[in-house]
Structure formats: C-alpha cells, structure tokens
C-alpha cells in the first residue's frame, strides 16, 4: 500500500509541480533528499532531526513508495484530455468543450457576447496570435474579422498564402470592455487554453501580433523595439504536444494590425518581420499581375 500523503503536503507538491510545468519542465527524477526538502515545512521537528546512521541506506520499499506517490501526483497535471486523440480537429474540439461557457476571469461578466476560440487550419505551419477580440470579433465569434482583420488578411496574402492556411487565435478569448488591453491576470488565466491549442496545431512559426501577445507568450517585459527583428525558440508552457517529434517552434514578433491602421508608416517594418517569417517557411510573395 502506498503511504497516504498529508493533504496539505500534497497540495504543496501539486502547486510546485504545476509551477515547473508552466516553466516548461515536465521530467522529474526521484531523488529522496530533494523530496525530503520539499516536505520540510510540514515535517515534525523530530523528523527533521532524524538522520540516517552512517552506512544506512533507504530501503527499496521506501523508494518504491516514493515513486508511486510521485506518479499519482504527476499524471493528472501533465496529461490534458485532448492528448488522448490524434485528430487535431477533435483535439481542438475537446479544448473548446473544456473551456465551456467560461467564467474563469472577470471578462466573462464585462459584456462579452461570446467566446472567440480561434479559427483556421488545425495543422497550420503558421499561426498568428493577437491580443483579444474586438467588437466585430465578439459579434461574429471569430478572431480578426474587423478592419484589423482585413489588414491581417492582406498581410497573409502578401506572404503568398491564404487566411485558410493559417491558424489565428488571441491571448484572451473574451472581449475586454471598451477595447482596453487585457489585464495580466486575465492573460494568465486564459492563455493556458491557447497553449493547448498551440500544442495541438504544432505550427512551425508563431507570429505574435503586438506587445500583449508577445509579452504573454515569451514571458518577457521588453518593448516592441527590443522584441522585434529576431526569432525566439518557443514551446507552449504547461502542456505537451501529442506528437513527441514536435519540439516547439519559432516565434517572431510584429506590430498588431490595429496599430498599423493607426500608424501606417510602420507597415514597412511589419513587412520586414513577415519577410523573415517567409524565409523561415520557404514562402514566396505572389507574382504581381502588373
Ligand atoms: S477571457 Fe478566457 S479565461 Fe476569461 S472568461 Fe473568457 S474564456 Fe474564460
């Protein structure tokens, strides 16, 4: 029989493992002294003072028990329900069902009409991630369908592909009131679902549109000027892909199309970012008819 773990200690272990998962760490190795240190706060004083006699080793029975405890804690955190299916369409459907009529952050009660999940090719090589839905997206239930969406479509066409070829999603899936920026806690609450979508789609390149998307995905607090102009190695945090051969992707940062509508002078800079992505994906701009 495995030992019964104190509920408080179990909660602490689960929180610690989740913290490591969110940083992209999944593999844990049993090392008895480390486990003892995790339990330090909860351990009674006489346990803390107890040491092994010189030459004494941990019995095989104790080691086995430790492994059982670790497995039962790790399993529910590491495995997501969509990981049991190989069809990406079904896997995305499972994530959408898991999201349900979400009330996990305050955006659910601030005037959203519907959740805007994501759209596009479930096996896309290229994925665009924006900040959050606006009024048009909230109305239609699809990301990037307003004026900024039209500009994004043009950007995609200029890369020699179609909107249907890519996958498009946002950091938060509900419209922030008055088109304000989503708060950090809203991004943190919603983005695990996006991470799961990314792990299912397994793109080769993600383009983060704007500072909120870039900062959330990269967990960096730099300016757009510092973030643009290079690729980052990216793995969705807190989740593993079904496909063990997919080891993450490249991530590039460019301006949000809504910003480009306000300041069209930056379109040239955005085009440089997209050209970098096209080179990575082997894309060529369509031939001009003129
Ligand atoms: S923004 Fe995301 S976490 Fe917040 S209520 Fe909507 S779906 Fe849920």
Boltz pocket constraint, residues with backbone or C-beta under 6 A from the ligand:
constraints:
  - pocket:
      binder: B
      contacts: [[A, 99], [A, 102], [A, 103], [A, 104], [A, 105], [A, 106], [A, 107], [A, 108], [A, 115], [A, 171], [A, 172], [A, 173], [A, 174], [A, 186], [A, 189], [A, 190]]
      max_distance: 6.0
